[in-house]
Amino acid sequence: MLNLNPQTLKKVRRFREIKRGYYSFLFLVGLLILVSFGELLVNSRALMVNYDDTLYFPTYSGFHAGTDFGMNYDYEVNYRDLKEMFGQEGGNNWVLMPLVPYNPLENHAPVGVFKPTPPSISDRHILGTDTTSRDILARLFYGTRIALWFSIAFMLAVYAIGITIGCAMGYFGGVFDLVFQRFIEIWSNIPFLYMIIIVFSVIPQTFTVPTRIGILLTVMVLFSWTSMTYYMRTETYKEKSRDYIASARVIGASNTRIIFRHILPNVLSTLVTFMPFTVVSAITAITALDFLGFGLPPPTPSLGELLKQGTATLRTAPWIVMSAFGTLVVLLTVVTFIGEAVRESFDPKKFTIYR
């Protein structure tokens, strides 16, 4: 169990009092849990299949060919067709499908022509389909999951590098601080977008999608940690000059103990306020890169790719851009509300007495 000091408990209570930020936080946590188990809601595989008094759970299990369920082909069974066949037979066999029975990579064109179709309840395309007849809700759902977890991984990596280097610069100072300042000044002047273009122009197409996503995350982190370093360096310099650090040195505390037991706990409360805004910047950056064609590799579902499709078909298929833009606005608004609430609740002027 976490043992929070009274000051931190005051800040947490203050955060809960800011209803807009608190409810946005609960909404975001619920959304993260929901999309993490998204296959149970949006998927072309059935949740359960009862065939010849045997239960199957295809969602998280292995491949099932059509011949496994009495159909005349050996590739993966189409569970929507299987459900229709069982319904026509009228026996004890049945199929339980997710709420949205499509996956984000599936081209579903009943008329045989891949084209955008408007929202249809009868076809279970609640937000319609895109230019290649893929379900928009499925692509938005999984695109949001990728964007959220990508931005959280980005934030953790940026904080890990920025806090480590910034704390070392502020604590040790001297030549170490001077060398890293010059290095950061040079590094931060390298154009980020050009590096993305160069890196992704030389990456072989044979790389798997997770590998390409990992490379994109690495490149973004490498060019985004410098600003956090300056914040951490400044805060460490301030804390290092206080009397309790001098007292810790007098009683023989090691540098490791001083940094991890005294400086970091007193500094991180300030840096917490930057976390939601770091997430916002990551979501915005990955969406912009996807829009420009230098982000997540196709056919990975993403908000930026849907926005690109939507702007190209604004007059003929306006539901594409409306769905993608609406999702992005809601996502960024919720995270911004959380950031504003965290900033206000952790405001040092509210809980500090200056003498």
HUGI-V693722 format. One line per field, one symbol per residue. ss: DSSP state (2 for helix, 1 for strand, 0 for the rest). phi: phi as a letter, one per 30 degrees, with the letter a starting at -180 (. if undefined). burial: # if it has 24 or more other ideal C-beta (glycine too) atoms within 12 Angstrom, else .. A space follows every 50 residues. Layout:
ss = ???
phi = ???
burial = ???
This chain:
ss = 00000222222222222022222222222222222202220100000111 10011100000000122220000001002222222222200001110001 00000010000000000001000010001000011222222222222222 22222222222222222222220222222222222222000222222222 22000000222222222222220002222222222222220022222222 00002222222222222222222222222222222222222200000000 00222222222200000222222222222222222222222222200222 20000
phi = .dcddeddddddddddddedddddddddddddddddcdddcbaddddbbc bhibcbbdeccddbddddbiccbccddddddddddddddicddabccdec dbcdcdccbedibdadbdebdddicdcibcdcicdddddddddddddddd ddddddddddddddddddddddhhdedddddddddddddddddddddddd dcdddddddeddddddddddddcbddddddddddddeddddddddddddd djddedddddcbdeedcddddeddeedddeddddddddddddjccdddce daddddddddddbdddbdddddddddddddddddddeddddddddcdddd bcccc
burial = ..........##..#..#..##.##..#..##..#..############. #....#.##....#...##......########.##......######.# ####.###.......##......########################### #####.###.###########.....#..#...#.......#..##..## ...........##.#######.###########.###.##....#..#.. .......##..##############################..####..# ##########..#...#.##########..##.#############.... .....
